[in-house]
């Protein structure tokens, strides 16, 4: 099949889109090899809905073009692309030039075309697809008759980023894009003190001299979700140095909270990704993390030498950790004393593995990472292991060894952002005291950003600044933490209760629950949800002025429940499309629909409704009710009428586990609505 194109003849066949371009009129001028955007993917198998409205042009791309004159000089190739998740090889005349960077953000990548790669006459450029579907867009391909070093330089930006409050030097991220948002090739100095990728420079002191091709650009400065961002449009002129002065302000006040990324990797010690251990220190400082946990795979990495080499001492605290990476899940453990031997990661029994992790010298915190990820054919919270209705897990006893559970991992986002929260709620109702954690799981400089998801831990800031982290570990153990990716949600109950607190209450009264949502001026919030024992009891849509730091302050008067209850608040808003913090797509998607969002969530406030001075989880309450009323439907179902759905679910689970027959449809029809739903959901999933 053939169709005419303004600049080329296109033929589609054998899975590749072939373009025949005319010869250039002048070999020194940039030459476009692509007349219009090409969508590449597998027909009938769209990866995302936003590619499904237009069928892909083909699975791959081939462009035939002629060189009229001598072709032995070095050239360069600029490819503008979007949506690249997997490895697309770039070949010229059947020889590899490299691969498109695995970054879904729109960017321009420069490839060196060495002498002899081109020939006089016809040449063929090919983009070869990966073996599994990966929808991408190719917006432009330009061939330049100059070496790549010259094609990506010629003008200089002298960038200085300072703290708006006092003009001091500020570690930050500098992002350079075209006026319409594609990150661009660049070079930067001083090389040893910067982490550099296409369009991105992380600097520990707010300074960088950036070389790039003359043209029009937008320069952005940022420092994570607590800070403002700044931008400047510039005209980079050949042979000239353009000063770019930007300042940032700390917008989100969080006194008493320490920002932690507890899931960080390096190429140096994990063996994959692209961030060296030195570059990692600059990304930590540039994204405003106060405590960084080194968690390379089955390795105990100490950042101290790299901190000294990169001049980032004093900008953040760091500790040794380990992502114990097994065939049955990944677990972060920290802090770990220097010189400690890693645990045996080949152990395939959680009941032996988790105690061994806990026994490593110094360890205070153990976290189950990205619980819904598939690795080595195993999903820790998958349906063969876990019942998300009742919270029952095949390795239930071993779960007692966990302190944390990643509910938001920005490098491993879920298609349903509330899925892991539901899993966590089920564990809490089962009786596990496991805290919600946010982290990045970053392996790269500019793919899955460090600190994009993070945890705020209640701690004594002055002690942390001095290197005393005891209050941080206590915050983990007490569940005094907030989960954040673009928003911060805080909760108070009865005026004094905060996350991790046990609050006494009197039945028959009401108590105020206050949820405050904050975030930088460049994120938005549109919804707040309040959960009691993991079930949604209040929600409201919110709106706020552009640029607001406090997005909302919502007050609900909640009747004191009949039984002990935990409260959790979650705030969400639309995703970020700015080039320095674009919301990542799901890592292992279960849907073609991508709904980017920002999120902030609390850990529980525990309500002591029965006045015994302790918190009893939903399962414990259900055990008391069954002990008092047995599994006779005529007695138990009415007794559950004053309980919430979480308690009724646990009662139904205990009923099922005892081997009692399910209540009859008539008995359930007469039961309270929450009780009926609970029994129906449990007996549908019961083995």
LINJO-V989853 format. One record per backbone hydrogen bond with DSSP energy under -1.0 kcal/mol. NH is the residue of the N-H (numbers start at 1). CO is the residue of the C=O. E is the energy in kcal/mol with one decimal. If there is no record, write none. Layout:
BEGIN
nh | co | e
NH | CO | E
NH | CO | E
END
This chain:
BEGIN
nh | co | e
3 | 10 | -1.5
9 | 20 | -1.2
10 | 3 | -1.6
11 | 18 | -1.9
12 | 1 | -1.7
13 | 16 | -1.4
16 | 13 | -1.9
17 | 60 | -2.4
18 | 11 | -2.3
19 | 62 | -2.6
20 | 9 | -1.5
21 | 64 | -3.4
31 | 143 | -2.4
33 | 141 | -3.4
38 | 138 | -2.5
40 | 136 | -2.7
41 | 58 | -2.2
45 | 42 | -2.3
49 | 592 | -2.6
51 | 48 | -1.5
52 | 49 | -1.1
57 | 39 | -2.5
58 | 39 | -1.1
60 | 15 | -1.2
61 | 127 | -1.9
62 | 17 | -4.3
63 | 125 | -3.0
64 | 19 | -4.5
65 | 123 | -2.2
67 | 121 | -2.8
75 | 113 | -2.5
76 | 144 | -2.2
77 | 111 | -2.5
78 | 142 | -2.8
79 | 109 | -2.5
80 | 140 | -2.9
81 | 107 | -2.6
82 | 137 | -1.8
83 | 104 | -2.0
89 | 128 | -1.5
90 | 98 | -3.0
91 | 126 | -2.9
92 | 95 | -2.8
93 | 124 | -3.3
95 | 92 | -1.5
97 | 90 | -3.4
98 | 90 | -1.1
100 | 88 | -2.3
103 | 101 | -2.1
107 | 81 | -2.4
108 | 183 | -2.6
109 | 79 | -2.8
111 | 77 | -2.8
113 | 75 | -2.7
117 | 114 | -2.2
121 | 67 | -2.8
123 | 65 | -2.9
125 | 63 | -2.8
126 | 91 | -2.9
127 | 61 | -2.9
128 | 89 | -2.7
136 | 40 | -2.3
137 | 82 | -2.4
138 | 38 | -2.8
139 | 80 | -2.2
140 | 80 | -1.1
142 | 78 | -2.7
143 | 31 | -2.9
144 | 76 | -3.0
146 | 144 | -1.2
151 | 147 | -2.4
152 | 148 | -1.4
153 | 150 | -1.4
155 | 212 | -1.5
156 | 240 | -2.3
157 | 210 | -2.9
158 | 242 | -2.7
159 | 208 | -2.6
160 | 244 | -2.7
161 | 206 | -2.6
162 | 246 | -2.2
163 | 168 | -2.5
164 | 248 | -3.7
167 | 163 | -3.1
170 | 161 | -1.3
172 | 203 | -2.0
173 | 222 | -2.7
174 | 201 | -3.1
175 | 220 | -2.4
176 | 199 | -2.6
177 | 218 | -2.5
178 | 182 | -2.5
181 | 178 | -2.3
183 | 106 | -1.9
184 | 176 | -1.5
187 | 211 | -2.4
189 | 209 | -1.9
193 | 190 | -1.8
194 | 191 | -1.2
195 | 202 | -1.9
197 | 200 | -2.5
199 | 184 | -1.4
200 | 197 | -2.4
201 | 174 | -2.6
202 | 195 | -2.7
203 | 172 | -2.2
208 | 159 | -1.8
209 | 189 | -2.5
210 | 157 | -2.9
211 | 187 | -2.8
212 | 155 | -2.1
215 | 236 | -1.6
217 | 234 | -2.5
218 | 177 | -2.5
219 | 232 | -3.1
220 | 175 | -3.2
221 | 230 | -2.7
222 | 173 | -2.0
227 | 224 | -1.3
228 | 249 | -2.5
230 | 221 | -2.1
232 | 219 | -2.1
234 | 217 | -2.9
236 | 215 | -3.3
239 | 154 | -3.4
240 | 237 | -2.0
242 | 156 | -3.1
244 | 158 | -2.8
246 | 160 | -2.6
248 | 162 | -2.3
251 | 226 | -1.8
252 | 226 | -1.9
257 | 254 | -1.9
258 | 457 | -2.4
260 | 455 | -2.8
261 | 291 | -1.8
265 | 442 | -2.1
267 | 275 | -3.4
270 | 266 | -2.3
271 | 267 | -1.4
274 | 443 | -1.2
275 | 443 | -1.7
280 | 276 | -2.2
281 | 277 | -1.0
282 | 278 | -1.1
283 | 279 | -1.8
284 | 280 | -2.3
285 | 281 | -2.2
286 | 282 | -2.4
287 | 283 | -1.5
288 | 285 | -1.2
289 | 284 | -1.8
290 | 259 | -1.3
291 | 259 | -1.9
292 | 317 | -2.5
293 | 261 | -2.3
294 | 319 | -2.3
295 | 264 | -2.2
298 | 323 | -2.0
299 | 296 | -1.4
307 | 303 | -2.5
308 | 304 | -2.0
309 | 305 | -2.2
310 | 306 | -2.2
312 | 307 | -1.8
315 | 312 | -2.0
317 | 290 | -3.1
319 | 292 | -1.9
321 | 294 | -1.5
322 | 333 | -1.5
323 | 296 | -1.8
324 | 322 | -1.1
324 | 331 | -3.1
326 | 329 | -2.0
331 | 324 | -2.0
332 | 367 | -2.0
333 | 322 | -1.9
334 | 365 | -1.9
336 | 320 | -1.8
337 | 361 | -2.4
340 | 337 | -1.6
347 | 344 | -1.1
352 | 349 | -1.5
353 | 349 | -3.1
354 | 350 | -2.4
356 | 352 | -1.4
357 | 353 | -2.4
358 | 354 | -2.5
359 | 355 | -1.7
360 | 357 | -1.3
363 | 360 | -2.0
364 | 334 | -1.7
365 | 334 | -2.7
367 | 332 | -2.6
368 | 404 | -2.3
369 | 330 | -2.3
373 | 370 | -2.1
375 | 378 | -2.1
378 | 375 | -1.9
381 | 371 | -2.1
382 | 379 | -2.1
385 | 382 | -1.8
386 | 382 | -2.5
387 | 392 | -2.3
391 | 387 | -2.8
394 | 385 | -2.6
396 | 393 | -1.3
399 | 395 | -1.3
400 | 397 | -1.2
401 | 398 | -2.3
402 | 399 | -2.0
403 | 366 | -3.1
404 | 366 | -1.9
405 | 435 | -2.1
406 | 368 | -2.2
407 | 437 | -2.1
408 | 437 | -1.3
410 | 439 | -2.0
411 | 440 | -1.2
412 | 409 | -2.3
419 | 416 | -1.7
422 | 418 | -2.3
423 | 419 | -2.1
424 | 420 | -2.4
425 | 421 | -3.0
426 | 422 | -2.2
427 | 423 | -1.9
428 | 424 | -2.5
429 | 425 | -2.6
430 | 426 | -1.5
431 | 428 | -1.0
432 | 427 | -2.3
434 | 432 | -1.0
435 | 403 | -3.0
437 | 405 | -2.0
439 | 408 | -2.0
441 | 263 | -1.6
452 | 449 | -1.7
454 | 484 | -2.5
455 | 260 | -2.6
456 | 482 | -2.9
457 | 258 | -2.4
458 | 480 | -2.6
459 | 256 | -1.9
464 | 460 | -2.2
465 | 461 | -2.6
466 | 462 | -1.1
467 | 464 | -1.9
468 | 463 | -2.9
473 | 469 | -2.0
474 | 470 | -1.9
475 | 471 | -1.8
476 | 472 | -2.0
477 | 473 | -2.2
478 | 474 | -2.2
480 | 475 | -2.3
481 | 479 | -1.6
482 | 456 | -2.4
483 | 601 | -2.9
484 | 454 | -2.5
485 | 599 | -2.9
487 | 599 | -1.1
488 | 518 | -2.7
490 | 516 | -2.6
492 | 514 | -2.2
493 | 497 | -1.8
494 | 512 | -2.7
497 | 493 | -2.4
500 | 604 | -3.3
501 | 498 | -2.5
503 | 606 | -3.2
505 | 608 | -1.6
509 | 506 | -1.3
511 | 558 | -2.2
513 | 556 | -3.2
514 | 492 | -2.7
515 | 554 | -2.7
516 | 490 | -2.4
517 | 552 | -2.6
518 | 488 | -2.5
519 | 549 | -1.6
523 | 520 | -1.8
526 | 572 | -2.8
527 | 572 | -1.7
528 | 540 | -2.2
529 | 570 | -2.7
530 | 538 | -2.9
531 | 568 | -3.0
532 | 535 | -2.6
533 | 566 | -2.9
535 | 532 | -1.8
537 | 530 | -2.8
538 | 530 | -1.5
540 | 528 | -2.2
542 | 526 | -1.5
548 | 545 | -1.8
551 | 517 | -2.3
552 | 517 | -1.5
554 | 515 | -2.9
556 | 513 | -2.7
558 | 511 | -2.7
560 | 509 | -3.1
565 | 607 | -1.2
567 | 605 | -2.3
568 | 531 | -2.0
570 | 529 | -2.3
571 | 600 | -3.2
572 | 527 | -2.1
573 | 598 | -1.6
575 | 596 | -1.7
581 | 578 | -1.6
583 | 576 | -2.7
587 | 413 | -1.4
598 | 573 | -2.0
599 | 485 | -2.2
600 | 571 | -2.4
601 | 483 | -2.7
602 | 569 | -2.2
605 | 567 | -1.7
606 | 501 | -2.7
607 | 565 | -2.8
608 | 503 | -3.2
609 | 607 | -1.1
619 | 429 | -2.1
621 | 617 | -2.3
622 | 618 | -2.5
623 | 619 | -2.5
624 | 620 | -1.8
625 | 621 | -2.2
626 | 622 | -2.5
627 | 623 | -2.3
628 | 624 | -1.9
629 | 625 | -2.4
630 | 626 | -2.9
635 | 632 | -1.8
636 | 632 | -3.0
637 | 633 | -1.3
639 | 635 | -1.3
640 | 636 | -1.8
641 | 638 | -1.2
643 | 640 | -2.2
648 | 644 | -2.2
649 | 645 | -2.5
650 | 646 | -2.0
651 | 647 | -2.3
652 | 648 | -2.5
653 | 649 | -2.5
654 | 650 | -2.6
655 | 651 | -2.5
656 | 652 | -2.6
657 | 653 | -2.9
658 | 654 | -1.6
659 | 656 | -1.6
660 | 655 | -1.7
668 | 664 | -2.5
669 | 665 | -2.4
670 | 666 | -1.3
671 | 668 | -1.3
676 | 672 | -2.9
677 | 673 | -2.5
678 | 674 | -2.2
679 | 675 | -2.4
680 | 676 | -2.4
681 | 677 | -2.5
682 | 678 | -2.3
683 | 679 | -2.6
684 | 680 | -1.3
685 | 681 | -1.1
686 | 682 | -1.3
END
